[in-house]
């Protein structure tokens, strides 16, 4: 074999073709795996998370109009809302119904009443972690509201300027109408990060 022409030798050419074929297959396999992973991640994200923008001032000062969030849609498929959770819900089963954000106060089976500006749960005054103004309009909760199974009593943090469970338009929120829990603040950047409640 002529050493100068070793690159042209049939065995060398055959080996080069095999290596190039293996390399091409490896690249195609790698590209396919990345594509499948990205598609899977996108599907999971669509199923588990949703973005929502605050449209009302009922949650000020905690949340301002225009704040954007990721909503964890999966969390309440495996658990139930807890007192103090910031939830996103609709007032009906219609997908066109507006989304609302409020704080969970009363849980299924509890009796809620607002008396002398204070929230009573099963007759005992509810001490909140945050400082909210005394409630001047108890609305429907001026008399005892009994929550049925799967019902939640919600209030806005702007207690005296919030449409919430005290009013018939919202009323007690049924679990099946709850979209999810506020999970992560997207904007504004100064609030960027996981929700603390």
C-alpha positions in Angstrom: 0.0 0.0 0.0 1.3 3.4 -0.9 1.7 5.3 2.4 1.1 8.7 0.6 -2.4 7.5 -0.6 -3.5 5.8 2.6 -6.5 8.2 2.9 -7.9 6.8 -0.3 -7.6 3.2 0.7 -11.0 1.4 0.5 -10.7 0.2 4.1 -10.0 3.8 5.4 -12.8 5.2 3.3 -15.2 2.5 4.7 -14.1 3.2 8.2 -14.6 7.0 7.7 -18.1 6.4 6.3 -19.0 4.3 9.3 -17.7 6.9 11.7 -19.6 9.7 10.0 -22.7 7.6 9.9 -22.4 6.9 13.7 -21.8 10.6 14.3 -24.8 11.7 12.3 -27.0 9.1 14.1 -25.7 10.3 17.5 -26.5 14.0 16.6 -29.9 13.0 15.4 -30.6 10.9 18.5 -29.4 13.8 20.7 -31.6 16.3 18.9 -34.6 14.0 19.1 -34.1 13.6 22.9 -33.9 17.3 23.4 -37.0 18.0 21.3 -39.0 15.4 23.2 -37.8 16.8 26.6 -38.8 20.3 25.6 -42.2 19.3 24.3 -42.8 17.3 27.5 -41.7 20.3 29.7 -44.0 22.6 27.7 -47.0 20.3 28.1 -46.3 19.9 31.9 -46.0 23.6 32.3 -49.3 24.2 30.5 -51.0 21.6 32.6 -49.5 22.7 36.0 -49.0 26.5 35.6 -50.8 29.5 34.3 -50.1 33.2 34.3 -52.6 35.7 35.8 -52.5 39.5 36.1 -54.2 41.2 39.0 -57.1 43.3 37.6 -58.7 44.6 40.8 -57.4 46.6 43.7 -59.1 44.3 46.3 -55.8 42.7 47.4 -53.9 45.9 48.1 -51.4 46.5 49.7 -50.3 42.8 49.3 -50.9 42.8 45.5 -51.3 45.7 43.2 -53.2 46.1 40.0 -51.0 44.9 37.1 -48.9 42.5 39.2 -48.3 39.2 37.2 -48.1 35.7 38.7 -47.6 32.1 37.9 -50.5 30.1 39.4 -49.9 26.5 40.5 -52.8 24.6 39.1 -51.7 21.2 40.3 -51.4 21.9 44.1 -55.1 21.6 44.9 -55.5 18.4 42.9 -53.6 16.6 45.7 -54.5 18.8 48.6 -57.0 21.4 49.8 -56.7 25.2 50.2 -55.4 26.2 53.6 -56.4 29.3 55.7 -54.3 32.2 54.5 -53.7 30.8 50.9 -54.0 33.3 48.1 -56.2 31.5 45.6 -57.3 32.2 42.0 -60.9 31.2 41.3 -63.8 31.7 39.0 -67.4 32.4 40.1 -68.8 29.8 37.8 -67.7 26.8 35.8 -67.5 28.8 32.6 -63.9 29.1 31.1 -64.9 32.7 30.2 -65.7 33.7 33.8 -63.3 36.3 35.2 -60.4 35.2 37.4 -60.3 36.6 40.9 -57.6 36.5 43.6 -58.6 36.5 47.3 -57.3 35.1 50.6 -58.9 32.0 52.1 -60.3 32.7 55.6 -63.0 30.0 56.2 -62.6 26.2 55.5 -65.3 23.6 54.8 -67.5 22.8 57.8 -66.7 26.1 59.6 -69.0 28.8 60.7 -67.9 32.3 59.8 -69.3 35.6 61.1 -68.0 39.2 61.1 -69.0 41.0 64.2 -67.8 44.4 65.5 -65.2 44.5 62.7 -63.7 41.1 63.7 -63.7 37.7 62.0 -65.2 34.9 64.1 -64.5 31.3 63.1 -66.7 28.8 64.9 -67.3 31.6 67.5 -63.7 32.4 68.2 -61.9 35.5 67.0 -59.5 34.8 64.1 -56.0 36.4 64.7 -54.4 37.0 61.3 -50.7 37.1 60.8 -50.9 40.3 58.8 -52.4 43.6 60.0 -55.6 44.3 58.0 -58.0 47.1 58.7 -61.1 46.5 60.9 -64.0 45.4 58.7 -66.8 48.1 58.5 -69.2 46.1 56.3 -69.8 42.5 57.2 -72.2 41.9 54.3 -73.6 38.4 54.3 -71.4 37.5 57.2 -73.3 39.8 59.6 -75.1 36.6 60.5 -73.4 33.2 60.7 -72.3 31.7 57.3 -71.9 27.9 57.5 -69.6 26.5 54.9 -70.6 23.2 53.2 -68.2 20.5 52.1 -65.9 21.9 49.4 -66.8 25.6 50.2 -64.4 28.3 51.2 -65.0 31.8 52.6 -62.6 34.3 51.0 -61.7 38.0 51.7 -59.7 40.6 49.9 -56.8 42.2 51.8 -58.3 45.6 51.2 -61.0 44.6 53.6 -63.3 47.7 53.2 -63.1 47.9 49.4 -63.2 44.3 48.2 -65.9 42.2 46.5 -65.5 38.8 48.2 -67.5 36.1 50.1 -69.4 38.9 52.0 -71.3 39.6 48.8 -73.8 37.5 46.8 -71.9 38.0 43.5 -69.0 36.0 44.9 -70.4 34.2 47.9 -68.7 31.0 49.2 -66.2 29.7 46.7 -66.6 26.1 45.6 -63.4 24.1 45.3 -64.3 23.0 41.8 -64.1 26.7 40.7 -60.6 27.2 42.2 -58.0 27.4 39.5 -55.0 27.2 41.8 -52.7 29.0 44.2 -50.6 32.0 43.6 -47.1 30.6 43.4 -44.6 33.0 41.9 -44.5 36.7 41.1 -43.3 37.4 37.5 -43.5 41.2 37.7 -42.8 43.8 38.8 -39.2 42.8 39.2 -38.9 44.3 42.7 -41.4 41.6 43.8 -39.9 38.8 41.6 -39.9 35.5 43.4 -42.0 32.9 45.3 -45.1 34.1 47.0 -44.8 34.4 50.8 -48.6 34.9 51.4 
